[in-house]
Amino acid sequence: MPDGLKGPSSSELLSQAQNRLIEHLQASEKRYEDLVGHLRDVVFHLDLALKWTFLNQAWHGMSGYSIENSLGKYFAENLSSKDTQKCTAGFQALLTKQLTEMSEEITFNTADNDKRIFELSCRAVKDETGQFAGFAGIITDITERIVAENKITFMAYHDALTGVANRRLLMEHLAQELTKPCGHCSALLYIDLDNFKQVNDHYGHTVGDLLLCEVSDVLSEYTQDEEDLVARMGGDEFILFLSNLGENSALVTQKLVQITEKIRVQLSEPVLLGKLKIQITSSIGVVTLDHATMSHSDIFKYADAALYHSKNTGKNQVRFYDEELEQSERRRHQLEDELSQAITNEEFLLYYQPQVDAEGTTILKAEVLLRWQHPRHGIVNPDEFIPHLEEYGLIIPVGKWILEESCRQLKVWHNAGKHELCLSINVSANQFKHPDFIEFIEICLIKHQISGEQIELELTEGVAIHDIPSTIKKWIDFKS
């Protein structure tokens, strides 16, 4: 063939093909760089020595380090030892094909010495021979998401006002404690602020809230162990759970006596809130945990019983749940059941103590006296059971029965010619404060055709003074 008609040689064709391939690869690399260069997430390559071989532009914005200074460096230079071990184990699992993809949360120390939370996801990559050559993946900054999730979780398990644990966290914490083997003693302190309602009434709820925060801070000082916990149960009630107090029960009790007395004294000290100096006291019930026999309900039942006795024997004191208190509680619950049965079985009686004129010949008035015809103990005087009717919330139905029966009996005497006779009836604080108190009296008077002037209601001084305007209004309503 003539020289002028010769085509390119094989070497020239090979060179042209190589040039085209290089151009194609360069174009592909350019497209790849353009693609990953504008991503918000970091795209990376690591070699088998776990050193950076590629990082896109997002790396500088996310880590604060330049790409040039980072390439060739070990991936874990800014990680904790724990995160390094976790990721290294993951890389190894990719190479042994135990994992096809690794995803780990890591805490990264940025160039500004800021701790950020990254999510690292990657796969193992192979070279043209099919051998593992390293790893490729993506790093995403998830700090804001984790912070938001942690905040939501915190709010779900903590009191919004004071920041201490709420009932939900306390119950879960106790559940874990009760599964632990018996060993070191733990205790639950049930703390109630005495007369806290008066603080809210006199100074407002804002001051009351500040005081609750102060109390939670004081109690938090006593959480020395990571398993100790302060919780707010609601209102002015707090729980202090103390764990790992020791193994010797006598020494534990002695230690708890010192701790609770210190808390009681500290909470009774005046608190300065702005220009106000507030002073309150606290009542504390204490129960030591027996992991082998106690349940959630037992713990709170015993703690509540101890707190109840602390408040009802003068307040501002500490009471431990012990054998003596357990027997007292048993008697208290038995009495509550008996009083409930007394209402159902109509065991209450009314006696009428007459009051005569100066000559002693004419009965002008009679005082209504309540008695209990106990099925085993006979007649029981009111001093022995009326306080318990108040405590158990039974005074309202019993008080209504007294009013109804007194009006019925008075009508019987009127029909027998005792037209001038009137009755004096004692009224408890809870009765008087009940919203339908006046309405019920009116119903009784109308039903039995009794004039309001023939019924005298005797209020204790405490009832009358507690809320003078309300007392006057109710008294006027009754008289009218």
Secondary structure, 3 states (H helix, E strand, C coil): CCHHHCCCCHHHHHHHHHHHHHHHHHHHHHHHHHHHHCCCCEEEEEECCCEEEEECCHHHHHHCCCHHHHCCCECCCCECHHHHHHHHHHHHHHHCCCCCCEEEEEEEECCCCCEEEEEEEEEEEECCCCCEEEEEEEEEECHHHHHHHHHHHHHHHECCCCCCECHHHHHHHHHHHHHCCCCCCCEEEEEEEECHHHHHHHHCHHHHHHHHHHHHHHHHCCCCCCCCEEEEEECCEEEEEECCCCCCHHHHHHHHHHHHHHHHHHHCCCEEECCEEECCEEEEEEEECCCCCCCHHHHHHHHHHHHHHHHHCCCCCEEECCHHHHHHHHHHHHHHHHHHHHHHCCCEEEEEEEEECCCCCCEEEEEEEEEEEECCCEEECHHHCHHHHHHCCCHHHHHHHHHHHHHHHHHHHHHCCCCCCEEEEEECHHHHHCCCHHHHHHHHHHHHCCCHHHEEEEECHHHHHHCHHHHHHHHHHHHC
